Amino acid sequence: MGNVSCDMDSVVGSMLLSYYYHLREHSNFTPIINCSKELFPVKLEICQHLKSCQLDNLEEFVYDDELKGIEQEQIDEIALIDHNKLDVSQTFLEPKIRRIVDHHIDNNLYLEQLKEKDIKLIGSATTLVIDRFMSDFLLHIDKDLAYFMLAPIVLDSFFFDENLKDSKWTQQDLDAYNYLVKVADVDGKAYFDNLYNSISSIDLNLQLGVKNLLIKDFKSYFLLNDGQLGIGVSSTFVPMRILISHFGFNQIAESMESLMISKNLGFFAVLTNYMDETDNKYKKQLLIFQNEDICPLSMSKFNEFVESLEQNQEYNLIDKTEYKMNEQVRGITWEVGNIKQSRKNFEVLINQFYKPLLSTSKI
């Protein structure tokens, strides 16, 4: 089961890991698509990739919204990939966690019940599964499987952009790519461009509407109010200026407010990753959104967190712009000067800021 952002790494990784365990242990493992069946079609690049690999029969998967309908006795065990901590909505699965394959900071959970754990800070969690295939089942990596395996690596690394080396990709990812691209017999750049165009198409993304755009690649971190309230973080490929000019700040704010209420969030953040057509450079922006009527400042520590962000030299935030609906509702945007800062880094930052507060008192 991949993480709740349900991105390419999580989906392809869960499918590959299921296949790997099937080969190794001669038993059936079912990939879990960690989003609702209704939402999955908005994952444009994933649906396109599965269709090109003739793996687009959506009835063959188990989806997040179907998990609670499955009797717990029917689940022998669960392997996590691309995360090592269950989302707060899925804690009922905790007794079933037996394996972890991941590339995020280790939360050191489920230790007494794990029989397998593989966590390395590399570009793609899928690379860890590919390495297992290369070690144990190399002959199974034919042209079609290699083609399927490549997608997370090229997307996560932004096709091995040198500016992102050691943050979004490592030599281990590059070694896996170099082997697979030969077996798949494809032009790696053309392969990446095809996927990237589907994930980054501004027109296609805008057609999804604000709420789908925000939930398409979304994670929450429950660090507020003694761990009972979350911080939501969306990732999108649409530049902030286009989002705001197309939908207007008020409409974006209303969608964020709806998600804050439905997902029990204290505040909302959006990271945009895009290629600037004016200079053909990869750029990032950050939006932080707060509604005091939903979560008071005394609980979210919003102002203090913003101040810590602005003082963080690793992010190098510049070009600050503020938006307001009223005195209680506001958003702040910046250009992220250091493009190596990803959502994984943002997770580390919010943990560093909020966990000490959790350990001393309820906030």
N, C-alpha and C positions, 0 to 999 in steps of 0.2 A: 504494500500500500504506500503510494506516494503521499506528499504533503498536500495541504488544503489549497495551495495556490494552483495545483493541478496543471503545472506547466509541462513543457515537452520532456524535461528531465524526469519529472515524477511519473508521467504516463508511460513513456518508453522504458524507463527504468523498472517500473513495476511489472510490465509485460516481460521484459528480458529476465528479470530475477525469477519470475514464476517459471519461465521456460528452463532456466538454469537449474533450479531446484528439482524440476520434473526430470531432467536428464540425470542429475546426480543422485537423487533419492528414489527415483522410479515411483513417484506418487504425484497426485494432482495438486497444483497450487493455482489459485484463481487470482488474476490481477484485479485489484480494486481501484476504480477510477474515483479519486477523492474529490468529487463534486457531484451535484445532483444530475440526474439524467437529462433533465430539462435544460440545465445550464451548459452542458458539455458542447453543444453545437456552436456556442460563441467562441470556443477555442479554435479559431480559424486555422491557424498553422498546423495544429495537431490533427484536426479532422482532414485537412488536405494531405498531410503526411501518411496517415493511416489509409486513406483512400488510394494513394499512389502505391502503397505496399499491399493493397487488397486485404486490409485488416480492419475494414470499417463496418463490420457487422456489430452494431452497438449492443445487440442482445447478448453477446458472448461475455460481457463484462458485468461486474458487480459495481454499483454506484454507491456513493456515500449515503444517499437518502434511502437506500435499500438495506443498509446494514442493520438498522434497528429492528427490521422485520425478520431477521434471521435468528433462529434460536441459538443461544450461546453454545449449547451442546453440539451444534453442527459445525462450530468453528474449532478446529484442533489447535491452531496457532496462527499468529500473524507476524509477518516480517515487514518492518518499516524500511523504506528507502527514501532518500532525499529529506529525511528529518529523523530526529531521535527523541522527540517529545510529542505525544499525542495532542491534538487540538482539544481545547476544553470541552467541546461538544462531543468528543469521542472517548472520554475517559472510561466509559463503560467497557471499552475494549482492552483496558490495561492488563487484566489478568491473562490475556491471550498473547501478549507480546513476547516473542522468543528470539527474534533475530533483528539486527539493525545493520543497514549498509547506508552510509551517509557521508556528506562532505561539509557539514556545519559544525559549529562549536558543540562539544560534547556536554550534554546536560547531566550525564552520569545517573540516568534513571533506569529502573527495571533490572538492576544489576543482579539480584538474586535469582531472577527467573530466566535470564538470557542464556542461550546456548551458543550464540554466535554474535559477534560484534566487530564491525569493520568501519572505522571512522577515520577519514583522512581529509585534510583541508586542501582539496583540489578543485578544479573547475566544475566538473560534472559528476554527480553521484553515479551516473550511468557508466562512466569510465571504470569505476571499481568493478562493475558487473562484467564489462567487456574484458577486463584483465583476467577475470575468472574463466571466462570462455576461452581466452587465448592460452591459459595455463592448462585447463582441464578438458576442453572440448573444441580444440582449434579446428578440427575437420568439419565441425558443424557450421562454421562461419563461411557460408557460401556467398555468392554475389548478392542475393536478395536479403539475407540477414545482415550483411555488412552495410547495405544501403539503408536498412531500417535503423541500425545502430548509430549511424553517423549524426543524425539530426540534433540530439541534445548537445553534442560536443561542439558542433560548428555554431549553433545559436548561442550557447552559454559563453563561448570565447569571442563572440563577434568575429568569427573566422580568424581567430588568433591575432587580434589587433595587438601590436607590440606595446601600446600604451597600457594594455590591460594584463600584461604578463605578470604572473605571480599573484594576481588578485582574482581574475576571472578565468585564467587557465594556467596550467603548469606543464612541465615537460612530459609528465605522465599522460596528460590529455593529448598532447601533440603526438606522442608515440602511438597511442591508440588510433588517432586519426590517420596517421601516415600508413599504418597497416590496413585499416579498413578502406581507405579511399582507393588503394590499389586493388583490393579484392572486389570492391563494388564496381571498379572500372568507370568512375565518373570524374567529371571536372569538378573538383571540390568547391571552387569559387562559384560556379554556376549553380551547384547544388545549394550552397548557402544563400545565394541571391534569391533563388526561387522561394525558399522558406522565409527568408527575411522579408521579402516583399509581401508575403501573405500575413505576416505578423505585424508589420509596420505600416501597412497601407493606411494612410490617414483617412481616406474616404470610407474604406470598409470598417475601420474602427469607429468612426463617427456615426455610421449607420446603426451600430449596436445600441446607441443611446447612452446617456451618462451612467445610469445605474449598472448596466451590463458591462460597460467599459471599466468601471471601478471594481466590479466583482470578478472580472475575467481572470485576473492574476492577483489574488488577495490573500493576505495572511494577517492573523491577529496574535498579539502577545499579551497575556494576562498578567499585568504587573501593577495594576492600580487597585486601590481599595482592598488591600490584603489579598491580592490575586483574584478578586472577583470581577474586575472590570478590565477591559482590554484596550489595547492600542492597535488600531487597524492600519495596515500599510498596503496600498495598492501599487502595482507597477504597470506602466503603460508606455507605448511607443509614440504617443501623440504629444507634441510640444505643448507646454502650458499655455502659451499665448494663443495657440489655435483652439485648445479646449475652451478657454475663457471667451474668446471672440465668437466661437461657434455656438456654445450653449448659454453663455453668460454666467457670471459668478453666482447669481441667485439660484439658478437651476442646478448648478453643480453643488451648491451648499445644501439645497433641499434633498438631493440624492444622498449626500454624505450624512445628513441628519437622519434620514430613513435607515441607512445602514448602521449608524451609531446606535439607534434604538433597537433594531432587530438583532444586532450582533453584540449588544451590551458593551459598547465602546465608550471610552472616556474622551478620546480625540482621534483624529484621522490624519494620515499622511499619504501623500502620493509621490512616487518617484517616477519621473519621465526619463526615458532613454531614447535618444533619436539621433539620426544623422542630419546635421545641419546642411541644407542644400546650398547655402551661400558660400561655405568654405570646405564642404565635404569632410567635416570633422565630427566625430562621435561626441555627443554632449549629454549632460544630465541636468535635471532641475528637481527641486524639492518643494512640495506644498505641505504646510501644516495647517490643519483646520480645527477650530474649537467652537463649540456652542455651549455657553455657560448655563443655559436653561436645561440642557441635557446632563451636563457634568460640571459642577462648580469648579472654579480655579483652585480652591483649597484642596480638592481631591485630585485633580489632574496634574497640578504643579506645572501648568502649561507655560506660564511666563518664565519660570525658572529653567524649564527644559529648553525653551527657545534660546534663552541666554547662554546655556551650556553649548547648544548647537553652534551659535555664532562665534563662540570662543574656541571651538574645536578646529585646530589648525589642519588636521587631516582632511576635513571636509572643505575648508577654504570657501565658505559660502560668500557669494557676491551678488550685487544687483538685487537687493531686497525690495520687494513690492508688497504692500498690504492692501487687502480688500475687506470691506465691511458691509454686512446687511443692516446691522444695527450695533448697539454697544455690546450685545451679548454674543454676536456671531461674527467671526472674522477668520480670514485666511492670510497666510504669509507665504510668499514664494521667494526662492533664491535660485540663482545659477549655482551648480555645484562645481567649484573650481577644480577639484580632484576627481576625475571621472573614474578612478579605481574604486571609489566608494559605492558599494552595491547594497542591496537590501540585507545581505548577510552582515555587512559592516554596520548597517543601521540597527539591526537586531542586537549586535554587541553593544552599540552605543546606548540604546534604551535600557538594556540590562544593567550597564554600568551606572546609569543615572538612577533607575528606579529600584533596583534590588536592595541597595542599602537602606532605602526608605521603608521597604517592606519588612526588613529585619528589625527595624526599630519601633515602628508603629503603623497603624492603619492610616493610609493617606486618602 
